[in-house]
Amino acid sequence: MRQASRELIKAYSLGVPIDELDELFALFIWNQGIGHFASEIGSSQLFKIYKTIKEMEDKGIERKGIVENIMKDFGENNPNIGTAYKQ
């Protein structure tokens, strides 16, 4: 999930539209089932990043501001994302 979270941030910062991220998370549910999604993905940092992006876009915040916010909250200083932390 750490790598997936970093890749989500990178993809969004490079311009992937929220509609494509919506499709990605819908495919997780479709391919792996709602039970797996609810227990593994829905509670993950990956999904929290997606929800943050979605909520901020709904508020009309520009992409640059969203990227700055998610980098602050979900970047390398976050122990659930950063590689400097050992579990």
Secondary structure by P-SEA (a helix, b strand, c coil): caaaaaaaaaaaaacccaaaaaaaaaaaaaaccaaaaaccccccaaaaaaaaaaaaaaacccaaaaaaaaaaacccccccccccccc
